[in-house]
Amino acid sequence: MWMRIAPSNACFSARSVLGLAVLWGLIAGSFFPTDGHPCAAAGDPRPASSAADAAGQPIEPSPENASIQTPDPGRLATRVLLLALHDAVWGPAVLCDVRQHIEFDGLQLTGIGKYVREGKGSGRMKLHLQFPGRSGAHALLQISDGHRLHTLEQLGENRRSAVVDLDQVRERLQITQASVTHPLTALYLAVGGPAESLRKIHGQYQFTDVQAIDEAGTRVWILRGSLRRTPPEPQPLAPIDQGLIPLNESPAMPSEVRLRIRQRLAPEQGELPGFWFAEAEFSRPQTAGVHKAFRTRIEWDVPRPLTAPLEPALFEYHASGRSVEDETPLYLPPEPVSVARRSPSHPGSPTPR
């Protein structure tokens, strides 16, 4: 959702690239530094059967299947990622601080912001991240009242506004009590904020290493992966998803990813998400004569539960008068709904029990 410009239409200096890199850790968008060359574009609050793996089977990671000697670390990583994505969509109301660090061509930049969501599938959220810069401020604002998600981007003097109609996305899904726990439902509803970041990471990276570390009532999952060449399982079929694999052909893409996902174990933490997307780091090594090394890390701090009702005004968007790009078609599931609920790379995926 950030500056969707064709690869042949955009070149950026190192300094402007720092601003553009804000997008990657937030929503895994399609702009990456190219050094001036063209850019390529347990007691938890979830529904009863929401802990479903990629094949639709209930899962709850444990010390036994957390071993890095697991015969299929990629499948385990997908399970953990999808649980975090599910909680990003359906989890409780929380507030957290956000930080992003960018390193590129000897330059370093740090942005700070906040993220708040009403949760429970409402779609209401607000995310603001701002970077200071010698060439002007770089900032991202995403705000949703549950019906429409507005994104405002500022890259120095350049500004852009976009909108996604979330009601149209839901209408295509025809959400029922049976389908609400299906992994594909959460993937399609992951629009904006950390939920969409996980959606696009799932679509662009194949995980090959998993570690689990227990810390005082919390299990920290560390997932490592690299660019994938084949579609994930399950695979949502909206245009925004089907365009991810072709992007991986660009040498400008960050080639490695490392995630930290926190799993709540202590019952007394019942007001917190069961799985929390805590950190993502993307990197690309230097390529002789082509690309300089690049690294960006975004941190979603420990969430603070919000038990009091949130004021609707918090999620109101005030139009600025500038032109707005309608990105709704990019996020619409295919019709009929039976197609949207079936992944082509995993056609036998059942509805979770």
C-alpha positions as MATLAB code, in Angstrom:
seq = 'MWMRIAPSNACFSARSVLGLAVLWGLIAGSFFPTDGHPCAAAGDPRPASSAADAAGQPIEPSPENASIQTPDPGRLATRVLLLALHDAVWGPAVLCDVRQHIEFDGLQLTGIGKYVREGKGSGRMKLHLQFPGRSGAHALLQISDGHRLHTLEQLGENRRSAVVDLDQVRERLQITQASVTHPLTALYLAVGGPAESLRKIHGQYQFTDVQAIDEAGTRVWILRGSLRRTPPEPQPLAPIDQGLIPLNESPAMPSEVRLRIRQRLAPEQGELPGFWFAEAEFSRPQTAGVHKAFRTRIEWDVPRPLTAPLEPALFEYHASGRSVEDETPLYLPPEPVSVARRSPSHPGSPTPR';
ca = [
       0.000    0.000    0.000;
       2.921    2.414   -0.194;
       3.802    4.334   -3.332;
       2.786    1.726   -5.891;
       4.888    2.902   -8.831;
       6.109    0.641  -11.606;
       9.816   -0.281  -11.438;
      10.654    1.568  -14.639;
       9.116    4.806  -13.397;
      11.123    5.547  -10.260;
      14.705    6.264   -9.245;
      15.706    7.633   -5.868;
      18.784    9.016   -4.153;
      20.144    7.300   -1.060;
      18.598    9.931    1.174;
      15.131    9.669   -0.343;
      15.381    5.891   -0.204;
      15.595    6.137    3.571;
      12.168    7.679    3.591;
      10.803    5.109    1.186;
      12.160    2.302    3.340;
       9.653    3.230    6.041;
       7.141    1.175    4.127;
       8.940   -2.148    4.294;
       8.756   -2.976    7.975;
       5.238   -1.616    8.249;
       3.354   -3.169    5.409;
       5.962   -5.080    3.425;
       5.385   -2.900    0.408;
       7.042   -2.890   -2.963;
       9.839   -0.276   -2.777;
      13.412   -1.147   -1.893;
      16.763    0.707   -2.009;
      18.599    0.354   -5.295;
      21.403    2.907   -4.927;
      19.993    5.191   -7.591;
      18.975    2.420   -9.996;
      15.329    1.776  -10.897;
      13.301    0.557   -7.960;
      11.217   -2.606   -7.878;
       8.263   -2.044   -6.995;
      -4.087  -20.938   25.911;
      -6.783  -18.807   27.545;
      -6.224  -16.345   24.805;
      -8.930  -13.991   23.561;
      -9.398  -15.522   20.104;
     -12.503  -17.439   18.945;
     -12.568  -20.989   20.283;
     -11.117  -22.751   17.232;
      -8.966  -19.954   15.872;
      -5.625  -21.596   16.584;
      -5.536  -23.171   13.156;
      -2.476  -24.019   11.138;
      -1.968  -23.586    7.425;
      -3.758  -26.866    6.760;
      -6.690  -25.869    8.930;
      -5.807  -28.081   11.905;
      -5.896  -26.697   15.456;
      -2.364  -26.116   16.704;
      -0.770  -24.804   19.835;
       3.030  -24.710   19.595;
       4.703  -26.467   22.495;
       8.268  -27.161   23.638;
       8.084  -30.466   21.811;
       7.325  -29.014   18.385;
       9.389  -25.887   19.028;
      12.625  -27.775   18.502;
      14.828  -26.494   15.701;
      15.261  -30.175   14.787;
      11.620  -30.361   13.705;
      11.366  -32.241   10.369;
       9.439  -29.345    8.816;
      10.510  -25.989   10.293;
       8.854  -24.130    7.429;
       5.447  -25.552    8.291;
       5.889  -24.747   11.979;
       6.964  -21.199   11.108;
       3.876  -20.771    8.942;
       1.674  -21.927   11.818;
       3.204  -19.418   14.214;
       3.041  -16.575   11.667;
      -0.618  -17.269   10.876;
      -1.493  -17.352   14.579;
       0.125  -13.931   14.988;
      -1.730  -12.659   11.919;
      -5.013  -14.041   13.273;
      -4.493  -12.184   16.551;
      -3.563   -9.027   14.632;
      -7.045   -9.177   13.068;
      -9.201  -10.737   15.800;
      -7.214  -10.052   18.998;
      -8.120   -7.641   21.814;
      -7.815   -3.852   21.956;
      -4.226   -2.742   22.560;
      -1.883    0.227   22.330;
       1.855    0.040   21.661;
       4.859    2.147   20.728;
       6.440    1.584   17.306;
      10.055    2.117   16.258;
      11.844    1.606   12.972;
      15.593    1.683   12.351;
      17.074    1.947    8.857;
      20.717    1.497    7.820;
      21.758    2.205    4.243;
      24.959    3.447    2.604;
      26.442    4.651    5.892;
      23.282    6.533    6.830;
      21.082    5.682    9.800;
      17.566    6.841   10.517;
      15.129    6.105   13.328;
      11.399    6.678   13.290;
       8.976    6.535   16.206;
       5.230    6.308   16.480;
       2.209    4.623   18.030;
      -0.280    1.944   17.065;
      -3.735    1.472   18.577;
      -6.486   -0.920   17.587;
      -9.959   -1.729   18.822;
      -9.478   -5.323   17.727;
     -11.938   -8.233   17.729;
     -12.245   -8.036   13.953;
     -13.645   -4.495   13.996;
     -10.982   -3.183   11.619;
     -10.700    0.023   13.651;
      -7.070    1.062   14.052;
      -4.673    3.983   13.917;
      -0.974    3.899   13.134;
       1.364    6.876   12.963;
       5.106    6.732   12.305;
       7.371    9.720   11.722;
      11.007   10.078   10.676;
      12.976   13.308   10.928;
      15.071   14.068    7.870;
      17.382   16.714    6.481;
      15.360   16.680    3.265;
      12.071   17.023    5.140;
       9.940   14.843    7.353;
       8.906   11.372    6.274;
       5.683   10.132    7.850;
       3.005    7.491    7.560;
      -0.529    7.705    8.935;
      -3.051    4.889    8.637;
      -6.482    5.302   10.174;
      -9.577    3.139    9.854;
     -13.072    3.483   11.285;
     -13.748   -0.151   10.409;
     -15.348    0.739    7.083;
     -12.612    2.552    5.191;
      -8.851    2.486    5.722;
      -7.105    5.740    4.822;
      -3.357    5.933    4.262;
      -1.472    9.226    4.104;
       2.202    9.240    3.169;
       4.648   12.105    3.296;
       8.106   11.779    1.767;
       9.657   15.197    2.129;
       7.625   17.487   -0.103;
       5.760   14.614   -1.729;
       2.414   13.512   -0.321;
       0.005   10.784   -1.272;
      -3.383    9.599   -0.023;
      -5.092    6.237   -0.608;
      -8.198    4.434    0.635;
      -9.455    0.846    0.860;
     -13.166    0.097    1.321;
     -13.134   -2.646    3.968;
     -16.871   -3.261    3.670;
     -16.404   -4.397    0.070;
     -13.712   -6.841    1.182;
     -16.012   -8.311    3.851;
     -18.915   -8.595    1.422;
     -16.807  -10.753   -0.878;
     -15.933  -13.058    2.029;
     -19.488  -13.534    3.344;
     -18.102  -14.152    6.831;
     -19.932  -16.770    8.892;
     -19.346  -18.363   12.288;
     -17.772  -21.306   10.484;
     -15.471  -19.288    8.215;
     -14.326  -16.700   10.757;
     -11.571  -18.997   12.061;
     -10.221  -20.010    8.646;
      -6.658  -18.733    8.039;
      -7.616  -17.338    4.626;
     -10.334  -15.187    6.189;
      -7.790  -13.493    8.447;
      -5.388  -13.085    5.512;
      -8.007  -11.272    3.419;
      -8.972   -9.041    6.368;
      -5.328   -8.126    7.066;
      -5.370   -4.651    5.522;
      -3.076   -2.037    7.038;
      -0.764   -2.038   10.041;
       1.045   -5.106   11.402;
      -1.624   -7.465   10.088;
      -0.864   -6.530    6.483;
       2.853   -6.698    7.168;
       2.454  -10.347    8.203;
       0.212  -11.007    5.201;
       2.892   -9.847    2.784;
       5.734  -11.512    4.649;
       3.754  -14.762    4.359;
       3.446  -14.166    0.622;
       7.066  -13.218   -0.069;
       9.293  -15.205    2.297;
       9.882  -18.919    2.851;
      10.925  -19.768    6.415;
      13.611  -22.373    6.982;
      14.624  -21.947   10.629;
      12.579  -21.778   13.838;
      13.685  -21.269   17.433;
      11.633  -20.922   20.616;
      12.856  -19.304   23.841;
      10.768  -19.234   27.030;
      10.917  -16.047   29.101;
       8.819  -15.539   32.257;
       5.375  -16.432   30.989;
       6.191  -15.750   27.343;
       7.536  -17.884   24.526;
       9.519  -15.956   21.921;
       9.457  -17.508   18.457;
      12.310  -16.526   16.148;
      11.616  -17.245   12.479;
      14.231  -16.847    9.743;
      13.617  -17.030    6.035;
      14.505  -15.892    2.548;
      12.672  -14.886   -0.609;
      10.291  -17.525   -1.877;
       9.902  -18.558   -5.519;
       6.609  -20.438   -5.188;
       3.271  -19.347   -3.670;
       2.658  -19.928    0.041;
       0.149  -22.309    1.598;
      -2.495  -21.088    2.104;
      -2.448  -18.373   -0.566;
      -5.025  -15.566   -0.709;
      -5.967  -14.657   -4.273;
      -6.517  -10.898   -4.163;
      -4.474   -8.948   -6.752;
      -2.264   -7.527   -3.986;
      -1.240  -11.099   -3.081;
      -0.761  -12.462   -6.575;
       1.640   -9.635   -7.382;
       4.087  -10.495   -4.588;
       6.068  -13.383   -6.097;
       7.000  -11.440   -9.284;
       8.494   -8.707   -7.067;
      10.915  -11.260   -5.655;
      12.706  -11.434   -9.011;
      14.156   -7.976   -8.421;
      17.736   -7.986   -7.043;
      16.724   -4.912   -5.043;
      14.485   -6.981   -2.762;
      15.616   -7.565    0.836;
      16.716  -11.186    0.589;
      16.529  -12.201    4.261;
      13.927  -11.774    6.997;
      13.924  -12.459   10.718;
      10.759  -12.267   12.835;
      10.174  -12.294   16.576;
       6.691  -13.372   17.656;
       5.746  -13.443   21.340;
       3.316  -16.114   22.561;
       1.490  -15.470   25.826;
       1.771  -18.413   28.232;
       0.800  -16.947   31.620;
      -2.975  -17.097   32.358;
      -2.802  -13.783   34.243;
      -1.951  -12.078   30.950;
      -5.380  -12.926   29.561;
      -6.050   -9.387   28.337;
      -3.059   -9.521   25.989;
      -2.930  -11.088   22.516;
      -2.116  -14.801   22.420;
       0.499  -14.190   19.700;
       2.126  -10.776   19.199;
       4.162   -9.720   16.157;
       7.015   -8.027   18.029;
       9.770   -7.429   15.482;
      10.729   -7.835   11.838;
      14.164   -7.295   10.351;
      14.817   -7.263    6.611;
      18.275   -7.213    5.062;
      20.097   -7.376    1.763;
      23.859   -7.874    1.398;
      25.967   -5.653   -0.807;
      26.165   -6.694   -4.442;
      29.345   -5.620   -6.217;
      28.646   -2.754   -8.596;
      24.868   -3.021   -8.227;
      23.407   -2.588   -4.742;
      24.679   -1.431   -1.382;
      23.853   -3.337    1.797;
      20.512   -2.459    3.369;
      18.897   -3.297    6.692;
      15.685   -2.174    8.360;
      14.111   -3.291   11.612;
      10.679   -2.434   12.964;
       9.684   -3.079   16.558;
       6.144   -3.291   17.892;
       6.632   -2.789   21.639;
       4.958   -4.862   24.358;
       1.238   -4.120   23.924;
      -0.766   -2.412   26.646;
      -4.327   -3.765   26.988;
      -7.192   -1.297   26.620;
     -10.200   -2.395   28.651;
     -12.276    0.794   28.505;
     -14.316    1.467   25.331;
     -12.433    3.557   22.779;
     -13.966    6.794   21.568;
     -15.142    6.583   17.928;
     -13.495    9.961   17.286;
     -10.098    8.293   17.699;
     -10.625    6.498   14.390;
     -12.224    9.337   12.439;
     -10.500   10.492    9.270;
     -10.644   14.165    8.335;
     -10.347   14.663    4.592;
      -7.494   16.905    3.496;
      -8.914   17.891    0.132;
      -6.117   16.281   -1.873;
      -6.808   13.576   -4.430;
      -7.257   10.047   -3.101;
      -6.316    6.812   -4.856;
      -8.874    4.022   -4.472;
      -6.900    0.835   -3.808;
      -9.952   -1.289   -2.977;
      -9.689   -3.456   -6.139;
      -6.226   -4.602   -5.060;
      -7.638   -6.171   -1.892;
     -10.880   -7.729   -3.126;
     -11.084  -11.534   -2.781;
     -12.120  -13.380   -5.943;
     -15.709  -14.382   -6.604;
     -17.471  -16.639   -5.867;
     -16.656  -16.902   -2.177;
     -15.842  -20.614   -2.545;
     -12.825  -19.610   -4.646;
     -11.647  -17.086   -2.061;
     -11.697  -19.782    0.619;
      -9.556  -22.216   -1.321;
      -5.836  -21.814   -1.848;
      -4.672  -23.016   -5.303;
      -1.429  -24.268   -3.816;
      -3.302  -26.220   -1.149;
      -6.727  -27.078   -2.618;
      -7.665  -29.569    0.069;
      -7.397  -27.144    2.983;
     -10.372  -27.881    5.254;
     -12.197  -25.481    7.520;
     -10.643  -25.660   10.999;
     -12.402  -27.802   13.553;
];
